[in-house]
Amino acid sequence: MRRLRMGMIGGGPGAFIGPVHRIAAELDREIELVAGVFSSDAGRSRAAADQYLIDPERAYGDLATMLAAEKAREDGIDFVTVVTPNHNHLPSVKAALAAGFPAMSDKPMTATLDEARELAGVVREAGLPYGLTFTYTGYPLVREMRERIAAGALGTLRKVVVEYPQGWLSQPAEGKQAEWRVDPERAGAGGCIGDIGVHAFNLAEFVTGQKVTRLLADLAAVVPGRQLDDDCTVLMRFANGARGVLLASQIEVGELNGHRIRVYGENGGMSWKQEEPNRLTIHHADGRTELVRAGDASLGGLARARTRTPGGHPEGYLEAFANIYRDFAALLRGEQAECLQGVEEGLRGMAFIDTAVRASATEAGWVDLTL
């Protein structure tokens, strides 16, 4: 089985997420980064190619040139991955699909809901694989949580609490990674809600198997002069009647990447924390508390399929990210990838961002989440 060849859009010098994508994609030796448009500046693109140890002739100055050149090669790329700021997601994925290349994209799907609707139509018409890197769905114990809840371990779900606190934007933004995230032209309509709030929303729906139908949002730009939200509180109602609360903030000083989800049902509760990803806590209605560890013999098929090491050998963020790429590689090879997030999840994420931003701005109270 030959390795799949990947072309990257974005991820140039100084980028955080580009190298993460590269490491994750190549971890299991199923995929190899061989080409890219790493920057709109040809010189910086070549500099990135040197860092990634790929042929400098395959570091292109623009997307059209890369797609044409790689399509003409016998050893050309099999798919593209888009790791740019949000405003480039739509044009990059559209161009790749039009050239016949499947596409993987960093989240969120696009910068706006209208763009997401357009892209959803393009993906469906193209009929090519498309995936989104909602990273936290790649953790084995998150998939275990999903599988157990789907099997009825908690009974009827009643309450969902999902949190994503960070503190790195508690002061005026400085540096490449911060500046584009607070710029409406590049980030889109949402700041914190689009950067990490959408992760929390996606995780809530992924784990519970329930769709959010209504929400009440309170979004704020706390740092003086900031145009986009940096602190978010959203109440949610799910299709089965369960209540939920989503807390996402980038101004909580001292917080790092404290993504956490708790789900409660009539028969118990479950809790998972991203900063302690190898433990899943289960509370039973009879008072027992069960600790499920990564690698445990009790794990179901979803978790076992994406666990690489025996229990006691921690796996983390890069391995979870790599699981998303394993899912996408499976899809490209014609196999099933039931946990891979795609058009539906991307569209729902953008609808969540758009609805929350508008509802908060107008103080509209409870509103329907519509695509």
Buried (B, 14 or more C-beta within 10 A) or exposed (E): EEBBBBBBBBBBBEBEBBBBBBBBBBBBEBBBBBBBBBBBEBEBBBBBBEBBEBEEEBBBBEBEEBBEBBEEEEEBBBBBBBBBBBBBBBBBBBBBBEBEBBBBBBBBBBBBBEBBBBBBEBBEEBEBBBBBBBBBBBBBBBBBBBBBBEEEBBEEBBBBBBBBBBBBBBEEBEEBBBBBBBBEEBBBBBBBBBBBBBBBBBBBBBBBBBEBBBBBBBBBBBBEEBEBBBBBBBBBBBEEEBBBBBBBBBBBEEBEEBBBBBBBBEBBBBBBBBEEBBEBBBBEEEEEEEEBBBBBEEBBEBBBBBBBEEEEEEBEBBBBBBBBBBBBBBBBEEEEBEBBBBBEBBBBBBBBBBBBBBBBEEEEEEBEBEB
